[in-house]
Amino acid sequence: MKPILKLYRGYANEQELIVMGHVFKPTSIKEYDFQKKNLKNATSIINMFRIKTQYNADVYLEHNNTKIHTKTLKDGYFKFCVPLDKIDNYGWIEYKVSIIYNHKIITTKESYIHPHKGNLGIISDIDDTFLVSHSLNPIKKLYILLFKNINNRKIFKDVVSHYQALSSSGRSNNEEKNAFFYVSSSEWNLYRFITKFTEIHQLPKAVLLLKDIKTSLTDFFFTRSNHNHKFEKIKHILEFYPNLEYVLLGDDSQDDPFLYEAICKIFPVSVKAVYIRQTGNNKKKAAIDVLNTLESLKVAVCYFKNSSEAITHSKAIGII
């Protein structure tokens, strides 16, 4: 057995490249099997939260014909924030990271996004924004996560059409797409599941920014959701790409309206539109109040039940 090196999609602006990943200890636990069903799927999901991370592992980023060295943090996470003198390419660009184990080099490739200035940046939540998760019912949400494999998980009708239109807005067919980010309170353990789900349904390729990894069943079953991570990650994106205009997409099952309100107040000229999906039978007064506040800040808002309404709104305001 050998350690496992996992890379995640990174991102760059004109001055800095950011790429990240995890190093895991050698293990006999198999990776999540997307074809497992029922109890076998539950076992496969649970195994994703039993994996053990490697502290202080040596990690090397190959960039501009040089190797940059760092070490993993206590949770096996590593992050390279590398200053750039110049970057000429745009779109998705490949990068390579390696570790050394028993004098052998283990190398993995991924890609990072370098978007053009002045175009749209789209930031979307995941659960109950495009992936049907039933966050209002924690027991049902857990049941679906454990017992429904990736091929049986549902996506909201017309959400793919909306996201694809936002991704290609203002672009010709041969250009790279607009920068897309999926920011969620899901943990890094679910990265492969989320990326595979988005590929199956042809959602735009995106940078994922997730919560700290979990490494025990106690953490899996008993930790509470904390959405401060989402606020900090979204704030970071807007600070990292100040020349993009942003579309924020979320739902009313948890705190998205309030997170987006705070973001719009801090960045009063950066957010072009906010979309909130209605997850219950009725619209929530608190969400309506937030969206009224955003309208007073000249942010276009849409509180919708079906993605067809969001598509109509996006066409009306000229972003697709």
N, C-alpha and C positions, 0 to 999 in steps of 0.2 A: 504493500500500500504506500501511497505517496500523498503529500499535502494537496489540497485543492485550492487553486487560484481562480477567484471569480472577479471578473471586471464588469463595470457598469458603464453605460453611455455617459460620456463627458461633454464638456462645453467650453467654448473659448470666445473671447472678445479680441479686440485689437492689442490688448496689453497682457492678457493672462490666459493660460490653459489650466483647466481643472478636470482631473480624471480621478476615479476612485474605485475601490473594490474591497474584497475580504480575502484573507487567507485562513483556511480551515485545516485542522489537524487531520492526519490520515484516519480514514474511517471505513468500516465495512457497510455503512448505511448507503443504500442506493439512492441516486437522485430521484426526484419526483417523477413518477411515471404517469404521463398524461392519459394513458388508456385504462388505468385501474378504475374499478367501479365499486360502489357501496363501501363495505368494510375495508377492502383493499385500498380504496382511494383514501379513506380516513387514516389508515396506517401510513400511507405515503405522505399525506399532508403532515401528520404528527412528526414523522421522521425529519421533515424540513426544520422542525424546531428543536431537534435533539442534537444537531450538529455542533461540534466544538470548535471554537476559534483558536487561532495561533497568535499568541502575544509576542511582540518583538521580532517577528519574522523579517528577514531582509527582503526588500522589494526594490526592483529596478525598472525605471521607465526609460525606454529608448526614444529619444527625441532629438531631432536636428543632429544626428550622427554622434550623440553623446548618451551616456548612461547616467541617469540621476537616481541616487540611492536614498531610500527612506526605510523606516521600520513600522510595523503595524502597532496600533494602539491596543489597549487591554482587551477590547472586543474583537480583535483581529482585523479591524477596519484600517484602511490606509487611504490617504488622499494626497495627491500631488497638486500643489498650486504653483505653477511655473510661470515666471515672467516671460513675455514674448517681446522680441525686438520688432518683428514683422511677421505677418501671416498673409499670404497671397490667396490661398484657396478658400472657397466658401462651400457651404453644404456639409455633408458628412465626410469626415476624414479619419482614416484608420490610425490607431496607435497600438503599441505593443508594451506589455509589462511582463517581467519574468521574476521567478524566485529560484533559489538554488537549494537542492535537497540531495544529500549524499553525493555531492560533487557533480550532480546532473542538473542541467538548466531546464526549468519548466516555463514555457512561454505561452501567453494567451493574448489574443488580439481582440480589440473592440473598436468603437468609433466615437468621435465627438463631433458636435455641431458647431460650425462657425457661421452664424447668419449674417446676411447683408444688413447694413444700417437702414433704419427708417421703415422697415416692414413690420408686419404684424408678429407679435409673440402671443401664443395661446397657452394658457395655463388651465388645466382641468383637474378636478378631483376624479376619483375612480369609483369607489363604492356608491351606488345609487345615483351616480351622475351619468356613467355609461354602462357600468356593470351592475346588473340587478343583484342586490346584496341583502335587502330587507334590514337595514341598519336600525330601523325603529323597533324591531323585534330581535333582540340579541340572541335568543335561543334559536330562532329560525335562521338567523344569519350564520350561527355556528354550525347548525345542522347542514345547511347548504354547502358551506366551506368544506365540511368533512365528507359528506356523502354524495355530492354531485361533482363528477369529474369535469375537466375543462370543456369537454364537448357538450356537456349538459347544462353548463352555465349560460344564462340568458343575457342578452344585450337589448337595450331599449330600441324600439322601432325608430328608424330614420336617423338615429344618432350618428351612424357611420357617414351618411350623406352629408350631414351638417359639418362633421369634423373634417371630412375630405375637402369640402368646399372652403372651409376656413384655412386649411393647410395650403391649398393652391391659390388662394385669393391674391390677385395682383401678379400672378406668375404665368409665364408661358409654359407650354408642355415640357420643354427641355431644360427648364430651370429647376434649381433645388427648391424645396418646399419651405414654407414659413416655419420658424422655430416653434416646436411643440414641447410642452412640459406636462408630465403627469405627477402631481404632488399629492401625496396621500398619507394617512395615518397608518396604513399597512406597513409591516416591517420588511426589511431587506430579505427576510426569508422567502417572501412571496414574489421576488423579482422575476424569476423564470416563469412562474405561473402568469403574471401580469403581461410580460412581454409576449409570451406565447398566445395568450388570449387576444391581445391586440393584433397580432399577426394573422390569426385565424379569421378575424372579422375585418381585416384590412383597414384598421384604424391607423392614423398617421404614426410614423416612427417618431418616438419622443424620448427626451431625457426623463428618467424617473428619479424623483427625490423622495425617499421613503424614510421610515423611522428606524431607530437603532435596532440592530438585530437581536432576536431572542434565542436563547440557547438551552432552555429547559421547559418541561411541560408545565411547571408551576407558572412561569412567565406567560406561557401560551394561554392557559385557562383563567388566570386570576388577575392579570394586570388591567388597569383602566385606560381608557383612551385619553390621550392628552394632545390637544390640537395646537399647542404653542409651536410645536415643530413645523406645522404647515405654515403658520404665519411667518416664522423666521425664514423658511425656505422661499416663500413667495416674495418676501421683502428683498431677500438676497438676489433673486432673479432680476427684479426691477432695478436694483442698484447696479447689477453687473451689466445689464443691457439698457442703459438709460435712453437710447435713441429709438427703441422699439415702441410701438403702440400696442396695448395689451387688451386681450379678450379673456375674461375670467369665467369659468364654467364650474358650477357646483350644484348642490341640492340643499333642501331644507330639512334633511333628517337630523343634522347635527349643527355645526357652528359656521358653515360656509358663509351665510349672509353676513354675519358679524365680522368674520375674518376679512372678507372682501370690503366691507365698509371701512375698516381700519386701514386697509391698503390704499383705498381710494382717497382717504383723507390725508395720508402721508405723501401720496404721489398724485396730486390733483390734476396733472396734465398728461399722465401716462396711460391711464385706463380708459379705453374707448367704450367698452360695453361689459356688462355683467349679466350672466345667465344663471338662473336658479331653477332647478327642476322641482316641481311639486311631487312629493313622495306619498303623501296621505290623500284622503278623500277631499280634504278642504285646504285652502291656502291658509298659511299661518299669519296671524296679525303681526307678530314680531318681524317676520320676513318682509311683509308688505311695508311696514314702517321704515325698515332699513333701505329698501329699494326706493321709497319716496325721498329719503335723505340723499341717496345717490343721484337721483334725477335732479335734485336741487343743485348738485355739483356738476351738472351737465354731463353725467355719465348715462349712456343709453342702457336701459334695463329691460329684462324680459323674465317674467315669472311664469313658467310654462308647465303643462302636464305632459304634452307630447312634443317630440322634437320637431315635428312639422311646423309647430307654432314658432319655435326658435329659428327655423330656416326662413320662414316668412319675415320675421323681425330682422334677421341679418341682411336679407335682401333689401328691406325697406330703408335701413340705415346705410346701405352701400358698402358693407364689409365683405359681401360675397356677391 
